[in-house]
């Protein structure tokens, strides 16, 4: 089976997950993002990369509208795609603070937690041929959240989907970032040659064994000396380091190179944090020759540059999300919005690897 694949994207942010699918041969035909600034970032980044806008345009509404008054509109668009012989997929990662260990932890009852149920209900009612649901590991590992996750899966099973899920780490796909994410994929049962997804090839595009990567002799901490030069130590994978990606993306000459928060106070405190000391709750200085902790810049989470007395720039945050060098964000959205939309995104190489795996699975297993 080789049919064209059309994607309807929800909770799209600035479109990092979508970009992984776009670069793998899918067509993003519809985008819905509730935040106006995030949606603006999505449109801007695609324009700068010379990519086509989605066929059905950009939507800036609460996803619940597509369960109500705008359901007919979306249904018609899906019908149009099917009429062209295409398979239709939904992809999305509902906002996750309510399931995050470091977040609000309100679970299913939080405003964001309820959006996970809305997304699943949207899938059940609109019946795309396949879907991807992405969220934080707390939905998988925390007992009370896991019960909710299992309920969501039961709804999808009853709606006619075969399911497969995996707790995935970005490091496995070559991203210089230790970031766990639960990925749930479903395909309509009636489309599959065999009524099971046990053969889903999760490992097909995994580049590194997570345990082996973490067991490597990564440097721990070094004294912070501004502008200090150092060489990559032996015994590690250079391509998994922050410095490798800074150089790969030429972050010092990137359009977003000068965009970083400048503190009114606290500069001296910054200078006391060693390179590689990421154990503190707030001020974490990443190590140039190590991968980054999870790219997360909300609340009091502050990540410092390894060898400059400042916070990370927008360009550097993009590189740690393994984004292509030509990805950029508009200058007329706030720094807070830039870092939030980047931190919310699925790392590009992880998205690309999952997209490739899913595409090939569909080609091999759809009737």
N, C-alpha and C positions, 0 to 999 in steps of 0.2 A: 504494500500500500504506500503510494506516494501522492498524498493530496496536500493542497495548500492549507496552511493553518492560520486561522484568524483568532486574535487575542482581544478579549475585552478585559481591560485592566481596572482594578478598583483599589482605593487607598494607595494611589500611585506615587505619592511624594514627588520627588524630582525625577523619578523614572529609572532608578538604577537597576531594579529587578527587570523592568521592561526592556532596558537596553541589552541585557543578557539574552533575552528572547529575540529581540530585533536582530542582533548580530549573529543569530543562529538560524535565521531563515523564516521566522514567524512574522506575520504582519500584525502590528498593533493597530486595530481599527477603531478602538474606543477607549477613552481615558476618563476616569472619574476620580477627582481629588477634592476634598472638602476645603482644604486650606488654599486660599487665593494666592498666597506668596509661594507655596510649594508648586502649585499649578503653573504659575508664571515661570518658576525655575525650570520646570519640565519643558515648557514651550521654548524658552530661551535656549536651553542646552541643545535641543534637537535642531533648532534653526542654525545655531553656530556650527553644528556638525554636518549641516547640509542634508538632514533627513526629512522625509515627508511627514506632514502632520497626519494624525489618525483620520481615517475615512469618514467616521461619524463625529469627528471633532472632539473638543475638550469639554468635559462636564464639571461644574463646580457646585455640586449639591450633595446633601446627605444621602448616603447609599440607600437609606430606607425609602426614599422617594421612588426607587426602582422596584420596591415591593408594593407600591401603591399607585399613585396617579401617573407615574411614568413607566409603569411595567409594560404597557401595550407598546410604547415606543421602542423599548429595548427588545421586546419579543419580535417586533417587525424587523429590526436590524439583524437579529440572529437568523430569522427566516430568510432574509436576503442573502446572507453568507452561505447558508445551506443550499439555496437555489443555484449558487455558483459552484457547487460541488466541494465546498470547503468544510473542514472540521472546525468547530468553534470551541475555544477554551476560555475559561475565566482564570485570571491570576490575581493574587492579592495577599497582602499581609495586614490584617486589621490592627489598629494601634494597640500596643501591648503593655503599657505601664501597669495595668491591673493584674497582670500575670508575672511581672518581673519581680525577682527577689529584692532588687534594690528600688522598686517602684512602689506604687500605691497598694498593691496586693489585695485589691478589693474583689478580684476574680470576676465571676460571671455577673455580679451585681454592680460593678463599676460601669461608668458610661462607656469606657473603651471596651470593657469585657463584653458588653451587650452587642457591640459591633461585630464581634466574632460570630455570634448567633445570627445576626442580620445577614452576614456574608453567606453563611451556610444555608439559610432559608432562601436567599437569592439563587444559590446554585440549585437547590431542590425544586424551586418553582420555575426557573427559566431553563433548566435542563441543558446546560452546555454539554458537549461531547466529552470534555475532560476539564479538570481544574487543578489548580495549585493553591494551597493554603499555607501560609508561612507565619511562624510566631516564635516567641522566646522559649527557651528551654524550661522556664517555670511552668508552662502549660503541660509539659511532659513529666517533669520530675517532682513537682509539688503535689502532694496527695489530693488536696481538695480541688486543685485546678485540673489534675489528671482525670478526675471523675467527670468534670465538665467536658473535657476533651473527648472522653469516651462516649459521652452522650451525643456530642456533635457527630462523631463517626457513625453512631447508630442511626442518626437521622439520615445521613448520606447513604448508608447501606440500604435503608428502607426505600430511599428515593431511586435506587437502581444503580448505584455505583460500586465498582470494585475499588478497594483502597490499598494504599501502601504508604508507610510513613517511616521516617528516619530522623534521629537526632544527628545533625550534621555540623561539622566545624569548618569554618572558612579556611583554616590552615590546610585542610586536606586538598583544597583546590588551588593552592599556591598563593593565597591571600596573606599578606604580612600582618595578620591580625587574629588573635585568639577569640573567636566569636562563635558560640553555639546557637543553632537555630533548628527548630522542629519544622520539617517539611512534610506536608501531607498532600499526596497526589491521588486523584480519583479519575477513573475512566468509566463511561457507561458500560454496564455489564453486557448489554445486548450487542455492543460493537466488537467485543473481544472474541478471539478465536477460542480461547479457553477461559472459563469463568473463575479466574484467579489472577492476582498480580504478584504471586510469589516469585515469579521469574523476573521481576523488575530489576534491571542491572545497575543498582545504585553505585557500584564500584567502578563502572566503566570509565568515567573521566576523573576519578580521584587520582591525584598525582602523588600524594604522600600519605604514608601511614602515620596517623595522629600520634600514637604512642612513641614511634621512632623519632618523630620531629621533636616532641617534648623532652625526649631523653637525651638530645644532643647537648654538648657542652656550651650552651649559650652563655655569654658573659652576664654577670650579675649586676654589680654597680661599679662605677668609676667616679672619681672626684669630678665635680662640674667645674670645668675651666672654659670660659667663653672662647669660642673659636678654636678649641683644641682639635688637632688633626689626629686621627688614628686609623689603623688599617684593619681590615676584616680578619678576625681570628680563624684558625683552621678548625675543621671538624664540624662546621655548621653549613647550612644551605644559604649562601649569600643572597640568592633570589627571594628569600623569605624575610629579609631584613628591611627595616624602615629606610635605612640609608640607600639601599639598592633602589627602592621605589622613588625616593626623593630625586635621585639622579635620573632614573628611567623617565620620569615625568617632567624633568627639568623644572622643578618646583620654584626655583628662584627667579625664573623668567616666565612663569605662567601668568596669565591675566589676573589670577586671584592670589598672586604671591604676597602682596602687601596687605591683605585683608586678614587681620588678627586683632583680638582684643588687646588693648593697651591698658593695663591696670593703673588706676589713680593712686593706688597704694599697694604694697605687697611685693615690689620689685626685689627688695633685699631678701625677703622670704624666699622668692624664687631661686635666688642664687645659692641658697643653702641646701637645695634638693639635689642629691647626687644623680648623675646620669644612670638611668636604669632603675631608680627607686620608684616603683609603681605600687607599693604596698599601702600607701596612704589613701585615705578615703577621698581626698580632694586633689591636692597638688601631686600629680604623678609626672615624673620626667621619664619619657621613653628612652630606651637605649638604641643608639643608631644601628648597632650590630645584633639586634634582636627583633622579633616581631612585636607588634603593639598589643596592649590589652584591647578589649572591645572598644571600638570607636563609639564613644558615647559622651556627649558634651552637654547634657542637660543638668539642671539644678546646680549643684556645687562641684560637679565633675570637671576638673581642670587638667588638661594634658599639656605638658611643657615640652618645648623643643629640646632635643638632646644636647646641643652645644651652643645655643643662643639663649639669652636671658629674656625669653618671651614665651607666649603661648603659641601653639601650632597655628599655622595659617590655614585658610580655606583650601588652598592648593595642596598643602601637605595632608590635610584630612582626606581630600579626594584620592591622593596617591595611596593612602593606607586602606582605602576602600577598593583598591586595584582598578580604579577607573582609567579609561584611556586618556592619554595626554591632552586630547582636544576637547575634553569635557570641561565646561566652565559654567559659572552661575552669574546671573544678572547683578549688576552693581547697585541696582535700586531696591534690593530686598535687604533686610537687616542682617547683621552678622549673626544674631541669634537664630534667625530663620535659616541661614546658610548651614550653620553647624547642626541644627536640629534635623533638617531634611537629609543631610548627609549621614548623620548618626542613625537615623531611622531606616536607612536603606539596606537592602541585602547586598553584600559585597559583589562587585561585578563579576569576578571570575567564578564565584560560587553560583551566581545566577546563570552564567553562561554554561557552566558544566552541567547543572541540573536541566537546563533547556535542551542541550544536546542529547542528554540521556533520555529525556521524555520524548523528543522528536523521533529518535531512532526506535524507541520502544513502540511508539504508535505505528511507525512504518512496518515493524516486524510482526505486530500482534493484532492490528485491526483487520476485520474481515474485508 
